[in-house]
């Protein structure tokens, strides 16, 4: 083989540097987009108290409204993952954000339960596109460059966006009413969607030549592992290939039940059980979710060094115990803030590991489909739990509902131990 000339080596290094820069830009853009998506996905929970007081809906009815969005997100997400693999990230994301904002606009105009349910249908269709598209893009951007930390940074974006949603929505609704608060937020979202549609250039799908060169260049063995895994997959039946994804999806269903139930009813819990005002409850929820950024960072770092399954299990045990403490201990003030910070931190440690396990477990070339399945089932878990917690609140206590949520998160950690270490 003829040796490369010095100027060829310089050109190769420059090309690699440019590719790395583009990948980092894509990863950072997706993290910001994740923040925006969670900002809108989580703006409804802090508004439930306002809607309850305005329209006199029961908590069960409000749980059904939230569930419709989650059910639609879950079901359409299964299709969205396939569309991402076929149509590309950018087209799917732009269409999804547009439908999401349209659904929230309908919600802001709604006076009746059927109208609110319809608005959540459109919201769910739009919301279903984001996770399959963004996580597939992050997977491409972090090939051989720290998958766990890449997923952690992406999750941090979601943590920040969700945290901001509680305070922004609660404060705006206190000042101008919940309908005007939604319109104000939608206007900003429409502007960001337009900028994304005009400016973003998605990463190309890796071809065989790229995979071979990355395999030769990789220093940490991640890409070599993926290449050898691809060869094994061609000799295995489909049920065997997809079984790890199925196990992760079931665990994600339990995790989604916990996250959606906690995020939906935490402002209500703080208002009705702990005596906080809606604005303060929103800010406390923000503090909890912001602490999740630190948990995601730690989870990503540990996930690149240790067995990710054990990290998920330990996170689940600690989180469940903290939620029991939140429910059973008569705490207010600083102790309440500290336990909320601990809950947000502990539960977020698991998420980057679950996402990284999904990326490694999925069949070659089916990243979007795999994330669509996992996040689709996760959303369905969330859709099932909100009316259940609402019913428990109407007929028993919200404390009991939170204990049910804690058990679901503990079970998800136990189930993740069934996924084979790749």
C-alpha positions in Angstrom: 0.0 0.0 0.0 1.3 3.4 -0.9 2.1 5.7 2.1 0.1 8.9 2.4 1.9 12.1 1.6 2.1 14.7 4.3 -0.4 17.0 2.6 -2.8 14.1 2.3 -2.5 13.4 6.0 -3.1 17.1 6.8 -6.2 17.1 4.6 -7.5 13.9 6.3 -7.0 15.5 9.7 -8.8 18.7 8.6 -11.7 16.6 7.2 -12.0 14.6 10.5 -11.9 17.9 12.4 -14.6 19.4 10.2 -16.8 16.2 10.6 -16.3 16.3 14.4 -17.3 20.0 14.5 -20.4 19.3 12.5 -21.3 16.4 14.7 -20.9 18.5 17.9 -23.0 21.3 16.4 -25.7 18.7 15.6 -25.6 17.2 19.1 -25.8 20.7 20.7 -28.7 21.7 18.4 -30.6 18.6 19.4 -29.9 19.3 23.1 -31.4 22.8 22.7 -34.3 21.4 20.7 -34.9 18.9 23.4 -35.1 21.8 25.9 -37.7 23.5 23.7 -39.7 20.3 23.2 -39.8 19.6 26.9 -40.8 23.2 27.6 -44.0 22.7 25.6 -44.5 19.0 26.6 -44.5 19.9 30.3 -46.3 23.2 30.2 -49.7 21.6 30.9 -49.1 20.1 34.4 -48.6 23.5 36.2 -51.7 24.7 34.5 -54.0 21.9 35.8 -54.8 23.8 39.0 -55.8 26.9 36.9 -57.9 24.8 34.6 -59.5 23.0 37.5 -60.5 26.2 39.1 -61.7 27.8 35.8 -63.7 25.0 34.2 -64.4 22.8 37.3 -63.1 19.6 35.8 -62.4 16.7 38.2 -58.9 15.5 38.7 -59.9 12.3 36.9 -61.0 14.3 33.9 -57.8 16.3 34.0 -55.9 13.0 34.2 -57.7 11.8 31.1 -56.8 15.0 29.2 -53.1 14.5 29.9 -53.5 10.8 29.1 -54.9 11.5 25.6 -51.7 13.4 24.8 -49.5 10.6 26.1 -51.5 7.8 24.3 -51.3 9.6 21.0 -47.7 10.3 21.5 -47.0 6.7 22.3 -49.0 5.2 19.5 -47.8 7.6 16.8 -44.2 7.5 18.1 -44.0 3.8 17.0 -44.6 5.1 13.4 -42.5 8.2 13.8 -39.4 6.1 14.4 -39.9 4.4 11.0 -40.5 7.7 9.3 -37.3 9.1 10.7 -35.4 6.2 9.1 -37.1 6.8 5.8 -37.6 10.6 5.6 -34.9 12.0 7.7 -34.7 13.9 11.0 -35.4 17.5 9.8 -38.6 16.9 7.9 -40.1 14.9 10.8 -39.1 17.4 13.4 -40.4 20.4 11.6 -43.8 18.7 11.0 -43.9 17.5 14.6 -43.2 20.9 16.2 -45.9 22.5 14.0 -48.5 20.0 15.0 -47.5 20.3 18.7 -47.9 24.0 18.7 -51.3 23.7 16.8 -52.5 21.3 19.5 -51.5 23.8 22.3 -53.3 26.6 20.4 -56.5 24.5 20.4 -56.1 23.9 24.1 -55.8 27.6 24.8 -59.2 28.1 23.0 -61.0 25.1 24.6 -64.0 25.4 26.9 -65.2 21.8 27.0 -63.7 18.4 27.7 -64.1 17.0 24.1 -62.3 20.1 22.7 -59.5 19.7 25.2 -59.2 16.0 24.3 -59.1 16.9 20.5 -56.3 19.5 21.2 -54.3 16.8 23.0 -54.6 14.5 20.1 -52.9 17.0 17.8 -50.4 17.8 20.5 -49.6 14.1 20.9 -49.1 13.6 17.1 -46.6 16.4 17.0 -44.9 15.4 20.3 -44.4 11.9 19.0 -41.8 12.9 16.4 -39.2 14.4 18.7 -37.6 11.5 20.6 -37.2 9.1 17.7 -35.7 11.8 15.6 -33.5 13.5 18.1 -32.0 10.5 19.8 -31.3 8.9 16.4 -29.4 12.1 15.4 -27.5 12.1 18.7 -26.6 8.5 18.1 -25.0 9.5 14.8 -23.3 12.5 16.3 -21.7 10.4 19.1 -20.6 7.3 17.2 -17.3 6.2 18.9 -17.1 9.4 21.0 -18.8 8.7 24.3 -22.3 7.5 23.7 -23.3 7.7 27.4 -22.2 11.3 27.8 -23.8 12.2 24.5 -27.1 10.9 25.8 -26.5 12.6 29.1 -26.1 16.1 27.5 -29.2 15.5 25.4 -31.1 14.6 28.5 -29.8 17.7 30.3 -31.4 19.8 27.6 -34.7 18.0 28.3 -34.3 18.6 32.1 -33.7 22.3 31.6 -36.6 22.7 29.3 -39.0 20.8 31.5 -37.8 22.7 34.6 -38.3 26.0 32.8 -41.8 25.0 31.7 -43.1 24.7 35.3 -42.0 28.2 36.4 -42.7 29.9 33.1 -46.2 28.5 32.7 -47.1 28.9 36.4 -45.9 32.5 36.6 -47.4 33.6 33.3 -50.7 32.0 34.2 -50.7 33.8 37.5 -50.1 37.1 35.8 -52.3 36.8 32.7 -54.4 33.7 33.0 -53.7 30.2 31.7 -55.0 30.8 28.1 -52.9 33.9 27.5 -49.9 32.1 29.0 -50.2 29.4 26.4 -50.5 31.9 23.5 -47.4 33.7 24.7 -45.4 30.5 24.8 -46.7 29.3 21.4 -45.6 32.5 19.7 -42.0 31.9 20.9 -42.2 28.3 19.8 -43.4 29.1 16.3 -40.4 31.5 15.8 -37.9 28.8 16.9 -39.5 26.2 14.7 -39.1 28.5 11.7 -35.4 29.2 12.5 -34.8 25.4 12.8 -36.5 24.7 9.5 -34.3 27.3 7.7 -31.0 26.7 9.3 -30.5 23.1 10.4 -28.6 20.6 8.3 -29.0 17.1 9.5 -26.2 14.6 9.7 -26.0 12.1 6.8 -26.8 8.4 7.5 -23.6 6.4 8.0 -22.8 4.3 4.9 -20.7 1.1 4.8 -17.5 3.0 3.8 -17.9 5.4 6.7 -18.5 2.5 9.1 -15.4 0.7 7.9 -13.2 3.8 8.3 -14.6 4.5 11.7 -13.9 1.0 12.7 -10.3 1.3 11.7 -9.9 4.6 13.4 -11.8 4.0 16.6 -9.6 3.9 19.7 -12.2 2.9 22.3 -13.6 -0.2 20.6 -17.2 1.0 20.5 -17.5 1.0 16.7 -15.7 -2.3 16.4 -18.2 -3.8 18.8 -21.0 -2.4 16.7 -19.6 -3.9 13.5 -19.1 -7.3 15.0 -22.6 -7.1 16.5 -24.0 -6.4 13.0 -22.4 -9.5 11.6 -23.9 -11.6 14.4 -27.3 -10.1 13.8 -27.5 -11.3 10.2 -27.3 -14.8 11.5 -30.0 -14.5 14.2 -33.8 -14.7 14.0 -35.7 -11.4 14.2 -37.2 -12.2 17.6 -33.7 -12.7 19.1 -32.4 -9.5 17.5 -35.3 -7.4 18.8 -35.7 -9.0 22.3 -33.3 -6.6 24.1 -35.3 -3.6 22.6 -38.5 -5.2 23.9 -37.2 -5.6 27.4 -35.9 -2.0 27.4 -39.3 -0.9 26.1 -41.2 -2.6 29.0 -38.8 -1.1 31.5 -39.3 2.3 29.8 -43.1 1.8 30.1 -42.7 1.6 33.9 -40.2 4.5 33.9 -42.6 6.6 31.8 -45.4 5.9 34.2 -43.4 7.2 37.1 -42.1 10.3 35.3 -45.4 11.3 33.7 -47.3 10.7 37.0 -44.8 12.6 39.1 -44.4 15.5 36.7 -48.1 15.9 36.1 -49.3 15.8 39.8 -46.3 17.2 41.6 -47.6 20.8 41.4 -51.0 19.6 42.6 -49.3 17.7 45.4 -47.4 20.7 46.5 -50.5 22.9 46.3 -53.1 20.7 47.9 -51.0 18.6 50.4 -48.1 20.9 51.3 -50.0 24.2 51.0 -47.9 26.0 48.4 -49.3 28.6 46.1 -49.5 27.5 42.4 -46.5 29.8 41.5 -44.4 28.5 44.3 -45.4 24.9 43.4 -44.2 25.6 39.8 -40.9 27.0 41.1 -40.4 24.0 43.4 -41.1 21.7 40.4 -38.5 23.6 38.4 -35.9 23.1 41.2 -36.5 19.4 41.1 -36.2 19.1 37.3 -33.1 21.4 37.2 -31.4 19.0 39.6 -31.9 16.3 37.1 -29.3 18.0 34.9 -26.7 17.0 37.4 -28.1 13.5 37.6 -28.0 13.1 33.9 -24.4 14.3 33.7 -23.4 11.8 36.4 -25.4 9.0 34.8 -23.7 9.6 31.4 -20.2 9.7 32.9 -20.8 6.5 35.0 -22.5 4.9 32.0 -19.3 5.1 30.0 -17.3 3.5 32.7 -19.5 1.0 34.6 -22.3 -1.5 33.9 -25.2 0.7 32.9 -27.8 -1.8 34.1 -26.6 -1.5 37.7 -26.6 2.2 37.5 -30.3 2.1 36.5 -31.1 -0.3 39.3 -29.4 1.8 42.0 -31.1 4.9 40.7 -34.5 3.2 40.9 -34.0 2.1 44.5 -32.8 5.5 45.7 -35.6 7.4 43.8 -38.3 5.1 45.1 -37.2 5.6 48.7 -37.0 9.3 48.3 -40.6 9.5 47.0 -41.8 7.5 50.0 -40.0 10.0 52.2 -41.7 12.9 50.3 -45.1 11.3 50.8 -44.8 10.1 54.4 -42.7 12.8 56.1 -44.4 16.1 57.2 -41.7 18.3 55.6 -41.9 21.9 54.4 -39.4 24.6 53.7 -35.7 23.7 53.2 -36.1 20.0 53.9 -38.9 19.8 51.2 -36.6 21.6 48.7 -33.7 19.2 49.5 -35.8 16.1 49.0 -37.1 17.4 45.7 -33.6 18.1 44.6 -32.5 14.6 45.6 -35.5 13.0 43.7 -34.7 15.0 40.5 -31.0 14.1 40.7 -31.5 10.4 41.5 -34.1 9.6 38.9 -32.2 11.4 36.1 -29.1 9.2 36.7 -30.9 6.3 35.1 -32.1 8.0 31.9 -28.8 8.4 29.9 -28.0 4.7 30.7 -31.4 3.6 29.5 -31.0 5.6 26.2 -27.4 4.3 25.7 -28.6 0.7 26.2 -31.3 1.3 23.7 -28.8 2.6 21.1 -26.5 -0.4 21.6 -29.3 -3.0 21.7 -31.1 -1.9 18.5 -30.5 -3.7 15.2 -28.1 -2.1 12.8 -29.7 0.6 10.7 -32.8 0.7 12.8 -31.9 3.3 15.4 -35.0 5.5 14.7 -37.3 2.6 14.8 -35.8 1.3 18.1 -36.1 4.7 19.8 -39.6 5.0 18.4 -40.6 1.7 20.0 -39.0 2.5 23.4 -40.2 6.1 23.7 -43.6 5.1 22.2 -44.1 2.5 24.9 -42.8 4.9 27.5 -45.4 7.5 26.5 -48.1 4.8 26.7 -47.0 4.0 30.2 -47.4 7.7 31.0 -50.9 7.8 29.4 -52.1 4.9 31.5 -50.9 6.3 34.8 -52.3 9.8 34.8 -56.0 8.8 34.9 -55.1 6.1 37.5 -53.5 8.7 39.8 -56.4 11.1 39.1 -58.9 8.4 40.2 -56.8 7.5 43.3 -56.8 11.2 44.1 -60.5 11.6 43.7 -61.4 8.5 45.7 -58.5 8.0 48.1 -55.5 10.3 48.5 -52.7 11.7 46.2 -50.2 10.3 48.7 -51.3 6.8 47.7 -51.0 7.7 44.0 -47.4 8.7 44.6 -46.6 5.5 46.4 -47.9 3.6 43.3 -45.6 5.7 41.1 -42.6 4.8 43.4 -43.2 1.1 42.9 -43.4 1.4 39.1 -40.0 3.1 39.0 -38.4 0.5 41.3 -39.8 -2.3 39.0 -38.3 -0.6 35.9 -34.8 -0.8 37.5 -35.2 -4.5 38.4 -36.4 -5.3 34.8 -33.4 -3.5 33.2 -31.1 -6.2 34.8 -32.6 -8.7 32.4 -31.0 -6.9 29.4 -27.8 -8.7 28.4 -24.6 -6.6 28.7 -23.4 -5.7 25.3 
